[in-house]
Amino acid sequence: MSHNTLDRQHEEASDVHDYIKERTLRIGNYILETRKTVRVIAKEFGVSKSTVHKDLTERLPIINPELAMQVKNILDHHKAIRHLRGGEATKLKYIQSTKKTESTLQSLQ
């Protein structure tokens, strides 16, 4: 491999790292501004929940420790109330299912 090829590969790798770093900072600032969940942010940024979580818990502390601490507080809060959110989602699903069943029964009469 020539020296130029290695330089090009290093530049490309650096560009990828820059992109990940920029995305990590954007997501960190976004969760701080909006307090949205990892699931919602992943959908809005077009990446997986795992990617968002890794960006916020592994990469952000290295890139910006102060922002990472603020984000960690939000993630901890979300974790603390997730059982409430899950219950709410189940409740809404049940209500929607019941309405569909009632609608179907009415249309059969």
C-alpha distances in whole Angstrom, upper triangle without the diagonal:
4,7,8,6,7,10,11,11,13,15,16,16,19,21,21,23,25,26,27,29,31,32,33,35,36,37,39,41,42,43,45,47,48,48,47,46,42,43,44,41,39,40,41,37,36,34,35,38,35,33,36,37,33,33,37,37,33,31,34,36,33,32,36,38,42,41,40,43,45,43,44,47,47,45,48,51,49,49,53,54,52,55,57,54,54,58,58,56,58,61,60,58,62,64,62,62,66,66,65,67,70,69,69,72,74,72,74,77
4,5,5,7,9,10,11,13,14,16,17,19,20,22,23,24,26,27,29,30,32,33,35,36,38,39,41,42,44,45,47,48,48,47,47,43,44,45,42,40,41,41,38,37,35,37,39,37,34,37,38,35,34,37,38,34,32,35,36,33,32,36,39,42,41,40,44,45,44,45,48,48,46,49,52,50,50,54,55,53,56,58,56,56,60,60,57,59,62,61,60,64,65,63,64,68,68,66,69,72,71,70,74,75,74,76,79
4,5,5,6,9,10,11,12,14,15,16,18,20,21,22,24,26,27,28,30,31,33,34,36,37,39,40,42,43,45,46,47,46,45,42,43,44,41,39,41,40,37,36,35,36,38,36,33,36,37,34,32,36,36,33,30,33,34,31,30,34,36,39,39,38,41,43,42,43,46,46,45,47,50,49,49,52,54,52,55,57,55,55,59,59,57,59,62,61,60,63,65,63,64,67,68,66,69,72,71,71,74,76,74,76,79
4,5,5,6,9,10,11,12,14,15,16,18,20,21,23,24,25,27,29,30,31,33,35,36,37,39,41,42,43,44,45,44,44,41,42,42,39,37,39,38,35,34,33,35,37,35,32,34,36,33,32,35,36,33,30,32,34,30,29,33,36,38,38,37,41,42,41,42,46,45,44,47,49,48,48,52,53,51,55,56,54,54,58,57,55,58,61,59,58,62,63,61,62,66,66,64,67,70,69,69,72,74,72,74,77
4,5,5,6,9,10,11,12,14,15,17,18,20,21,23,24,26,27,29,30,32,33,35,36,37,39,41,42,43,44,43,42,39,39,40,37,35,37,36,33,32,30,32,35,33,30,32,34,31,30,33,34,31,28,31,33,29,29,32,35,38,37,36,40,41,39,40,44,44,42,45,47,46,46,50,51,49,52,54,51,51,55,55,53,55,58,56,55,59,61,58,59,63,63,62,64,67,66,66,69,71,69,71,74
4,5,5,6,9,10,10,12,14,15,16,18,20,21,22,24,26,27,28,30,31,33,34,36,37,39,40,42,42,41,40,37,38,39,36,34,36,36,32,31,30,31,33,31,28,31,32,29,28,31,31,28,26,28,30,27,26,30,32,35,35,34,37,39,37,38,42,42,40,43,45,44,44,48,49,47,50,52,50,50,54,54,51,54,57,55,55,58,60,58,59,62,63,61,64,67,66,66,69,71,69,71,74
4,5,5,6,9,10,10,12,14,15,16,18,20,21,22,24,25,27,28,30,31,33,34,36,37,39,40,41,40,40,36,38,38,35,33,35,35,31,31,29,31,33,31,28,30,32,28,27,30,31,28,25,27,29,25,24,28,31,34,33,32,36,37,36,37,41,41,39,42,45,43,44,47,49,47,50,52,49,50,54,53,51,54,57,55,55,58,60,58,59,62,62,61,64,67,66,66,69,71,70,71,75
4,5,5,6,9,10,11,12,14,15,17,19,20,21,23,24,26,27,29,30,31,33,35,36,37,39,39,38,38,35,36,36,33,31,33,32,28,28,27,29,31,30,26,29,30,27,26,29,30,27,25,27,29,26,25,28,31,34,33,32,36,37,35,37,40,40,38,41,44,42,43,46,47,46,49,50,48,48,52,51,49,52,55,53,52,56,57,55,56,60,60,59,61,64,63,63,66,68,67,68,72
4,5,5,6,8,10,11,12,14,15,17,18,20,21,23,24,26,27,28,30,31,33,35,36,37,38,37,36,32,34,34,31,29,31,31,27,26,25,26,29,27,24,26,28,25,24,27,28,25,22,25,27,24,23,27,29,32,31,30,34,35,33,34,38,38,36,39,41,40,40,44,45,43,46,48,45,45,49,49,47,49,52,51,50,53,55,53,54,58,58,56,59,62,61,61,64,66,65,66,70
4,5,5,6,9,10,10,12,14,15,16,18,20,21,22,24,26,27,28,30,31,33,34,36,36,35,35,32,33,34,30,29,31,30,27,26,25,26,28,26,23,25,27,23,22,25,26,23,20,23,24,21,20,24,26,29,28,28,31,33,31,32,36,36,34,37,40,39,39,42,44,42,45,47,45,45,49,49,46,49,52,50,50,53,55,53,54,58,58,57,60,62,61,62,65,66,66,67,71
4,5,5,6,9,10,10,12,14,15,16,18,20,21,22,24,25,27,28,30,31,33,34,35,34,34,31,32,33,29,28,30,29,25,25,24,26,28,26,23,25,27,24,22,25,26,23,20,22,24,21,20,23,26,29,28,27,31,32,30,32,35,35,34,37,39,38,39,42,43,42,45,47,44,44,48,48,46,48,51,50,49,53,54,52,54,57,57,56,59,61,60,61,64,65,64,66,70
4,5,5,6,9,10,11,13,14,15,17,18,20,21,23,24,26,27,29,30,32,33,33,32,32,29,30,30,27,25,27,26,22,22,21,23,25,24,20,22,25,22,20,24,25,22,19,22,24,21,20,23,26,29,27,27,31,32,30,31,34,34,32,35,38,36,37,40,41,40,43,44,42,42,46,45,43,46,48,47,46,50,51,49,50,54,54,53,56,58,57,57,61,62,61,63,66
4,5,5,6,9,10,11,12,14,15,16,18,20,21,22,24,26,27,29,30,31,32,31,30,27,28,29,26,24,26,25,22,21,20,21,23,21,18,20,22,19,17,21,22,19,16,19,21,18,17,21,24,26,25,24,28,29,27,28,32,31,30,33,35,34,34,38,39,37,40,42,40,40,44,44,41,44,47,45,45,48,50,48,49,53,53,52,55,57,56,57,60,61,61,62,66
4,5,5,6,9,10,10,12,14,15,16,18,20,21,22,24,26,27,28,30,30,30,29,26,28,29,25,24,26,25,21,22,20,22,24,22,19,20,22,19,17,20,21,18,15,17,19,16,15,18,21,24,23,22,26,27,26,27,30,30,29,32,34,33,34,37,38,37,41,42,40,40,44,44,42,44,47,46,45,49,50,49,50,54,54,53,56,58,57,58,61,62,62,64,67
4,5,5,6,9,10,10,12,14,15,16,18,20,21,22,24,26,27,28,29,28,28,25,27,27,23,22,24,23,19,19,18,21,23,22,18,19,21,19,17,20,22,19,16,18,20,18,16,19,22,24,23,23,26,27,25,27,30,30,29,32,34,33,33,37,38,36,40,41,38,39,43,42,40,43,45,44,44,47,48,47,48,52,51,51,53,56,55,55,59,60,59,61,64
4,5,5,6,9,10,11,12,14,15,16,18,20,21,22,24,26,26,27,26,25,22,24,24,21,19,21,20,17,17,15,17,19,18,14,16,18,16,14,17,19,17,14,16,19,17,15,18,21,24,22,21,25,26,23,25,28,28,26,29,31,30,31,34,35,33,37,38,35,36,40,39,37,40,42,41,41,44,45,44,45,48,49,48,50,53,52,52,56,57,56,58,61
4,5,5,6,9,10,10,12,14,15,16,18,20,21,23,24,25,26,25,25,22,23,24,20,19,22,21,17,18,16,18,19,17,14,15,17,14,12,15,17,14,11,13,15,13,11,15,18,20,19,18,22,23,21,22,26,25,24,27,29,28,29,32,34,32,36,37,35,35,39,39,37,40,42,41,41,44,46,44,46,49,49,49,51,54,53,54,57,58,58,60,63
4,5,5,6,8,10,11,12,14,15,16,18,20,21,22,24,25,24,24,22,24,24,20,19,22,20,17,18,17,19,20,19,15,16,18,16,13,16,18,16,12,13,16,14,11,14,17,19,18,18,22,22,21,22,26,25,24,27,29,29,30,33,34,33,36,37,35,36,39,39,37,40,43,41,41,45,46,44,46,49,49,49,52,54,53,54,57,58,58,60,63
4,5,5,6,8,10,10,12,14,15,16,18,20,21,22,23,22,22,19,21,21,17,16,18,17,13,14,13,16,18,17,13,14,16,15,12,15,17,16,12,13,17,15,13,15,19,20,18,18,22,22,20,22,25,24,23,26,28,27,28,31,32,31,34,35,32,33,37,36,34,37,40,38,38,42,43,41,43,46,46,45,48,50,50,50,54,55,54,56,59
4,5,5,6,9,10,10,12,14,15,16,18,20,21,21,20,20,17,19,19,15,14,17,16,12,13,12,14,15,14,10,11,13,11,8,11,14,12,9,10,14,12,11,13,16,18,16,15,19,20,17,19,22,21,20,23,25,24,25,28,29,28,31,32,30,31,34,34,32,35,37,36,36,40,41,39,41,44,44,44,47,49,48,49,52,53,53,55,58
4,5,5,6,9,10,10,12,14,16,17,18,20,20,20,20,18,20,20,16,16,19,18,14,16,14,16,17,16,12,12,14,12,8,11,13,11,8,8,11,10,7,10,13,15,13,13,17,17,16,18,21,20,19,22,25,24,25,28,29,28,32,33,30,32,35,35,33,36,39,37,38,41,42,41,43,46,46,46,49,51,50,51,54,55,55,57,60
4,5,5,6,9,10,11,12,14,15,16,18,19,19,19,17,19,19,15,15,18,16,12,15,14,16,17,17,13,13,15,14,10,12,15,14,11,10,14,13,10,11,15,16,14,14,18,18,16,18,21,20,20,23,25,24,25,28,29,28,32,33,30,32,35,34,33,36,38,36,37,41,41,40,42,45,45,45,48,50,49,50,53,54,54,56,59
4,5,5,6,8,10,10,12,14,15,16,17,16,16,14,16,15,12,11,14,12,9,11,10,13,14,14,10,9,12,12,8,10,13,13,10,10,14,14,11,13,16,17,14,14,17,17,15,17,20,18,18,21,23,21,23,26,26,25,29,30,27,28,32,31,29,32,34,33,33,37,38,36,38,41,41,41,44,46,45,46,49,50,50,52,55
4,5,5,6,9,10,11,12,14,15,15,15,15,13,15,15,12,12,15,14,11,13,11,13,13,13,9,8,10,9,5,7,10,10,7,6,10,11,8,10,12,14,11,10,14,14,11,14,17,16,15,18,20,19,20,23,24,23,27,28,25,27,30,30,28,31,34,33,33,36,37,36,38,41,41,41,44,46,46,47,50,51,51,53,56
4,5,5,6,8,10,11,12,14,15,15,16,14,17,17,13,14,17,15,12,15,14,16,16,16,13,11,13,12,8,9,12,12,9,7,10,11,8,8,11,12,9,9,13,13,11,14,16,15,15,19,20,20,21,24,25,24,28,29,27,28,32,31,30,33,35,34,35,38,39,38,40,43,43,43,46,48,47,49,51,52,52,55,57
4,5,5,6,9,10,10,12,13,13,15,13,16,14,11,12,14,12,10,13,13,15,15,16,13,11,13,14,10,10,14,15,12,10,14,15,12,12,14,14,11,12,15,14,12,15,17,15,16,19,20,19,21,24,24,24,28,28,25,27,30,29,28,31,33,32,32,36,36,35,38,40,40,40,43,45,44,46,49,50,49,52,54
4,6,5,6,8,10,10,11,10,11,10,12,11,8,9,12,10,8,11,11,12,12,13,10,7,10,11,8,8,11,13,11,9,13,15,12,12,14,14,11,11,14,13,10,13,15,13,13,16,17,16,18,21,21,20,24,24,22,23,27,26,25,28,30,28,29,33,33,32,35,37,37,37,40,42,42,43,46,47,47,49,52
4,5,5,6,9,10,10,11,12,11,14,13,10,12,15,13,12,15,14,15,14,14,12,9,10,11,8,6,10,12,10,7,10,12,10,9,11,11,7,7,10,9,6,10,12,10,11,14,15,15,17,19,20,20,24,24,22,24,27,26,26,29,31,30,31,34,35,34,36,39,39,40,42,44,44,45,48,49,49,52,54
4,6,5,6,9,10,11,13,13,16,14,11,14,16,14,13,16,16,18,17,18,16,12,14,15,12,10,13,15,13,10,13,15,12,11,13,11,8,9,12,10,8,12,13,12,13,16,17,16,19,21,21,22,25,25,23,26,28,27,27,30,32,30,32,35,35,35,37,40,39,40,43,44,44,46,49,49,50,52,54
4,5,5,6,8,8,10,11,13,11,8,11,13,11,10,14,14,16,15,17,15,11,13,15,12,11,15,17,15,13,16,18,15,14,16,15,11,12,14,12,10,13,14,11,13,16,16,15,18,20,20,20,24,23,21,23,26,24,24,27,29,27,28,32,32,31,34,36,36,37,40,41,41,42,45,46,46,49,51
4,5,5,5,6,8,8,11,10,8,11,13,11,12,15,15,15,13,15,14,10,11,14,12,9,13,15,15,12,15,17,16,14,15,14,10,11,12,10,7,10,11,8,9,12,12,11,14,16,16,16,20,20,18,20,23,22,21,25,26,25,26,30,30,29,32,34,34,35,38,39,39,41,44,44,45,47,49
4,6,6,8,11,12,15,14,11,15,17,15,15,18,18,19,17,18,17,13,14,16,14,11,14,17,16,13,14,17,16,13,14,12,8,10,10,7,6,10,10,8,10,13,12,12,15,17,17,18,22,21,19,22,25,24,24,27,28,27,29,32,32,32,35,37,37,38,41,42,42,44,46,47,48,50,52
4,6,8,12,13,16,14,12,15,17,14,15,18,19,20,18,21,19,16,17,19,16,14,17,20,19,16,18,20,18,16,17,15,11,13,14,11,10,13,13,11,13,16,15,15,18,19,19,20,23,22,20,23,26,24,24,28,28,27,29,32,32,31,34,36,36,37,40,41,41,43,45,46,46,49,51
4,5,9,11,13,11,10,13,14,12,14,17,18,18,17,19,18,15,16,19,17,15,18,21,20,17,19,22,20,18,19,17,14,15,16,13,11,14,13,10,12,15,14,13,16,18,17,17,21,19,17,20,22,20,20,24,25,23,25,28,28,28,30,33,32,33,36,37,37,39,42,42,43,45,47
4,7,9,12,10,10,13,14,13,15,18,18,18,15,18,17,14,14,17,16,13,15,19,19,16,18,21,20,18,18,17,13,14,14,11,9,11,10,7,9,11,10,9,12,14,13,14,17,16,14,17,20,18,18,22,23,22,24,27,27,27,29,31,31,33,35,36,37,39,41,42,42,45,47
4,7,8,6,7,10,11,10,12,15,15,15,13,15,15,12,13,16,15,13,16,19,19,17,19,22,21,20,20,19,16,15,16,14,11,13,13,9,9,13,11,9,12,14,13,13,16,15,13,15,18,16,16,19,21,19,21,24,24,24,26,29,29,30,32,34,34,36,38,39,39,42,44
4,5,5,6,9,10,11,12,14,13,13,10,13,13,10,10,14,14,12,14,17,18,16,19,22,21,20,20,20,16,15,16,14,11,12,12,9,8,11,10,7,10,12,11,10,14,14,11,13,16,15,14,17,19,18,19,22,23,23,25,28,28,29,31,33,33,35,37,38,39,41,43
4,6,5,6,9,10,10,12,10,9,6,9,10,6,7,11,11,9,11,14,15,14,17,19,19,19,19,19,16,14,16,15,11,12,13,10,8,12,12,9,11,14,14,12,15,16,13,14,18,17,16,19,21,20,21,24,25,25,26,29,30,30,32,35,35,36,38,40,40,42,45
4,6,5,6,9,10,11,10,8,6,9,11,8,9,13,13,13,15,17,18,18,20,23,22,22,23,23,20,18,20,18,15,16,17,14,12,15,15,11,12,16,14,12,15,16,12,13,16,16,14,17,19,18,18,21,22,22,23,26,27,27,29,31,31,32,35,36,37,39,41
4,5,5,6,9,10,10,10,9,12,13,10,12,15,15,14,17,19,19,19,21,24,23,22,23,23,20,19,20,18,15,17,17,14,13,16,15,12,14,17,16,14,17,17,13,14,18,16,14,18,19,18,18,22,22,21,23,26,26,26,29,31,31,32,35,36,36,38,41
4,5,5,6,8,8,9,8,11,10,8,10,13,12,11,14,17,16,15,18,21,19,19,20,20,17,16,18,16,13,15,16,13,12,16,16,13,15,18,17,16,19,19,16,17,21,19,18,21,23,21,22,25,26,25,27,30,30,30,33,35,34,36,39,39,40,42,44
4,6,5,6,5,5,5,8,8,6,9,11,11,12,14,16,16,16,19,21,20,20,21,22,19,17,20,19,15,17,18,16,14,17,18,15,16,20,19,17,20,21,17,18,22,21,18,21,24,22,22,26,27,25,27,30,30,30,33,35,34,35,38,40,39,41,44
4,6,5,6,7,8,12,11,10,13,15,15,15,18,20,19,19,23,24,23,23,25,25,22,21,23,22,18,20,21,18,17,20,20,17,19,22,20,18,21,21,18,18,21,20,17,20,23,20,20,24,25,23,25,28,28,27,30,32,32,32,36,37,36,39,41
4,6,8,10,11,14,13,11,14,16,15,15,19,20,19,19,22,24,22,22,24,24,20,20,23,21,17,20,21,18,17,21,21,18,20,23,22,20,23,23,19,20,23,22,20,23,25,22,23,26,27,25,27,30,29,29,32,34,33,34,38,38,38,40,43
4,6,9,10,12,10,9,13,14,12,13,17,18,17,16,20,21,19,20,22,22,19,19,21,20,17,19,21,18,17,21,21,19,21,24,23,21,25,25,22,23,26,25,22,26,28,26,26,29,30,28,30,33,33,32,36,38,37,38,41,42,41,44,46
4,7,10,12,10,10,13,15,14,15,18,19,18,19,22,23,22,23,25,26,22,21,24,23,20,22,24,21,19,23,24,21,22,26,25,22,25,26,23,23,26,25,22,25,28,25,25,29,30,28,29,33,32,31,34,37,36,36,40,41,40,42,45
4,7,8,6,7,10,11,11,13,15,16,15,16,20,20,19,21,23,24,21,19,22,22,18,20,22,20,18,21,22,19,20,24,24,21,24,25,22,22,26,25,22,25,28,26,25,29,30,29,30,33,33,33,35,38,37,38,41,42,42,44,47
4,5,5,6,9,10,11,13,14,15,15,16,20,21,20,22,23,24,21,19,22,22,18,19,21,19,16,19,21,18,18,22,22,19,22,23,20,20,23,23,21,23,26,24,24,27,29,27,28,32,32,31,34,36,36,36,39,41,41,42,45
4,5,5,6,9,10,11,12,14,14,15,18,20,20,20,21,22,19,17,19,19,15,16,18,16,13,16,17,14,14,18,18,15,18,20,17,17,20,20,18,21,24,23,22,25,27,26,27,30,31,31,33,35,35,36,39,40,40,42,45
4,5,5,6,8,10,10,11,12,14,16,18,18,20,20,22,19,17,19,19,16,16,18,17,14,16,18,16,15,19,20,17,20,22,19,19,23,23,21,23,26,26,25,28,30,29,30,33,34,34,36,39,39,39,42,44,44,45,48
4,5,5,6,9,10,10,10,12,15,16,16,17,18,20,18,15,18,19,15,16,19,17,15,18,20,17,17,21,22,19,23,24,22,22,26,26,24,26,29,28,27,31,33,31,32,36,36,36,38,41,41,41,44,46,45,47,50
4,5,5,6,9,10,10,10,13,15,15,15,16,18,15,13,16,15,12,13,16,14,11,15,16,14,15,19,19,17,21,22,19,20,24,23,22,24,27,26,26,30,31,30,31,35,35,35,37,40,40,40,43,45,45,47,49
4,5,5,6,8,9,10,12,14,15,15,15,17,14,12,14,14,11,11,14,12,9,12,15,13,12,16,17,15,19,20,18,19,22,23,21,24,27,26,26,29,31,30,32,35,36,36,38,40,40,41,44,45,46,47,50
4,5,5,5,7,9,11,12,13,14,14,17,15,12,14,16,12,12,16,15,12,15,18,16,16,19,21,19,22,24,22,22,26,27,25,27,30,30,30,33,35,34,35,38,39,39,41,44,44,44,47,49,49,51,53
4,6,6,5,6,9,10,10,11,12,15,12,10,13,14,11,12,15,14,12,15,18,17,17,20,22,20,24,25,23,24,28,28,26,29,32,31,31,34,36,35,36,39,40,40,42,45,45,45,48,50,50,52,54
4,6,6,5,8,10,10,10,11,12,9,7,10,10,7,8,11,11,9,12,14,14,14,17,19,18,21,23,21,22,26,26,25,28,30,29,30,33,34,34,36,38,39,39,42,44,44,45,48,49,49,51,54
4,6,6,7,9,11,11,10,12,11,7,10,11,9,7,11,12,9,11,14,14,13,16,19,18,21,23,22,22,26,26,26,28,31,31,31,34,36,35,37,40,40,41,43,45,46,46,49,51,51,53,55
4,6,6,7,9,11,10,13,12,9,12,14,12,11,15,15,13,15,18,18,17,20,22,21,24,27,25,26,29,30,29,31,34,34,34,37,39,38,40,42,43,44,46,48,48,49,52,53,54,55,58
4,6,5,6,9,10,13,11,9,12,14,12,12,16,16,15,17,20,19,19,23,24,24,27,29,27,28,31,32,31,33,36,35,35,39,40,39,41,44,45,45,47,49,49,50,53,54,55,56,59
4,5,5,6,7,9,7,5,9,11,9,10,13,14,13,15,18,18,18,21,23,23,26,27,26,27,31,31,30,33,35,34,35,38,39,39,41,44,44,44,47,49,49,50,53,54,54,56,59
4,6,5,4,8,8,5,8,10,10,10,13,14,14,15,18,19,19,21,23,23,27,28,27,28,32,32,32,34,36,36,37,40,41,41,43,45,46,47,49,51,51,52,55,56,57,59,61
4,6,6,10,10,8,11,14,13,13,17,18,17,19,22,22,22,25,27,27,30,32,30,32,35,35,35,37,40,39,40,43,44,44,46,48,49,49,52,54,54,55,58,59,59,61,64
4,6,9,9,8,12,13,13,14,17,18,18,20,22,23,23,26,28,27,31,32,31,32,35,35,35,38,40,39,40,43,44,44,45,48,49,49,51,53,53,55,57,58,59,61,63
4,6,6,6,9,10,11,12,15,16,16,18,20,21,22,24,26,26,30,31,29,31,34,34,34,37,39,38,39,42,43,43,45,48,48,48,51,53,53,54,57,58,58,61,63
4,6,5,6,9,10,10,13,14,15,16,18,20,20,22,24,25,28,30,29,30,33,33,33,36,38,38,39,42,43,43,45,47,48,49,51,53,53,55,57,58,59,61,63
4,5,5,7,9,10,11,13,15,16,17,19,20,22,24,25,28,29,28,30,33,33,33,36,37,37,39,42,42,42,45,47,47,48,51,52,53,54,57,58,58,61,63
4,5,5,6,9,10,11,12,14,16,17,18,20,22,22,26,27,25,28,30,30,30,33,35,34,36,39,39,39,41,44,44,45,48,49,49,51,53,54,55,57,59
4,5,5,6,9,10,10,12,14,15,16,18,20,20,24,25,24,26,29,29,29,31,33,33,34,37,38,38,40,43,43,44,46,48,48,50,52,53,54,56,58
4,5,5,6,9,10,10,12,14,15,16,19,20,23,24,23,25,28,28,29,31,33,33,35,37,38,39,41,43,43,45,47,48,49,51,53,54,55,57,59
4,5,5,7,9,10,11,13,15,16,17,19,22,22,22,24,27,26,27,30,31,31,33,35,36,36,39,41,41,42,45,46,47,48,51,52,53,55,57
4,5,5,6,9,10,11,12,14,16,16,20,20,19,21,24,24,24,27,29,28,30,33,33,34,36,38,39,40,42,44,44,46,48,49,50,52,54
4,5,5,6,8,10,10,12,14,15,18,19,19,21,23,24,24,27,28,29,30,32,34,34,36,38,39,40,42,44,44,46,48,49,50,52,54
4,6,5,6,9,10,10,13,14,17,18,18,20,22,22,23,26,27,28,29,32,33,33,35,37,38,39,42,43,44,45,47,49,50,52,54
4,5,5,6,9,10,11,12,16,16,15,17,20,20,20,23,24,24,26,29,29,30,32,34,35,36,38,40,40,42,44,45,46,48,50
4,5,5,6,9,10,10,14,15,14,16,19,19,19,22,23,24,25,27,29,29,31,33,34,35,37,39,40,41,43,44,45,47,49
4,5,5,6,9,10,13,14,14,16,18,19,20,22,24,24,26,28,29,30,32,34,35,36,38,40,41,42,44,45,47,49,50
4,5,5,6,9,11,12,12,14,16,17,18,20,21,22,24,26,27,28,30,32,33,34,36,37,38,40,42,43,45,47,48
4,5,5,6,9,10,9,11,14,14,15,17,19,19,21,23,24,25,27,29,30,31,33,34,35,37,39,40,41,43,45
4,6,5,8,10,10,11,14,15,15,17,19,20,21,23,25,26,27,29,31,32,33,35,36,38,40,41,42,44,46
4,6,8,9,10,12,13,15,16,18,19,20,22,24,25,26,28,29,31,33,34,35,37,38,40,41,43,45,46
4,5,5,7,9,10,11,13,15,16,17,19,20,21,23,25,26,27,29,31,32,33,35,37,38,40,41,43
4,5,5,6,9,10,10,12,14,15,16,18,20,21,22,24,26,27,28,30,31,33,35,36,37,39,41
4,5,5,6,9,10,11,12,14,15,17,18,20,21,23,24,26,27,29,30,32,33,35,36,38,39
4,5,5,6,9,10,11,12,14,15,17,18,20,21,23,25,26,27,29,30,32,33,35,36,38
4,5,5,6,9,10,11,12,14,15,17,18,20,21,23,24,26,27,29,30,32,33,35,37
4,5,5,6,9,10,11,12,14,15,16,18,20,21,23,24,26,27,29,30,32,33,35
4,5,5,6,9,10,11,12,14,15,16,18,20,21,22,24,26,27,29,30,32,33
4,5,5,6,9,10,11,12,14,15,17,18,20,21,23,24,26,27,29,30,32
4,5,5,6,9,10,11,12,14,15,17,18,20,21,23,24,26,27,29,31
4,5,5,6,9,10,10,12,14,15,16,18,20,21,22,24,26,27,29
4,5,5,6,9,10,11,12,14,15,16,18,20,21,22,24,26,27
4,5,5,6,8,10,11,12,14,15,16,18,20,21,23,25,26
4,6,5,6,9,10,11,12,14,15,17,18,20,21,23,25
4,5,5,6,9,10,10,12,14,15,16,18,20,21,23
4,5,5,6,9,10,11,12,14,15,16,18,20,21
4,5,5,6,9,10,11,12,14,15,17,19,20
4,5,5,6,9,10,11,12,14,15,17,19
4,5,5,6,9,10,11,12,14,15,17
4,5,5,6,9,10,10,12,14,16
4,5,5,6,9,10,11,12,15
4,5,5,6,9,10,11,13
4,5,5,6,9,10,11
4,5,5,6,9,10
4,5,5,6,9
4,5,5,7
4,5,5
4,6
4
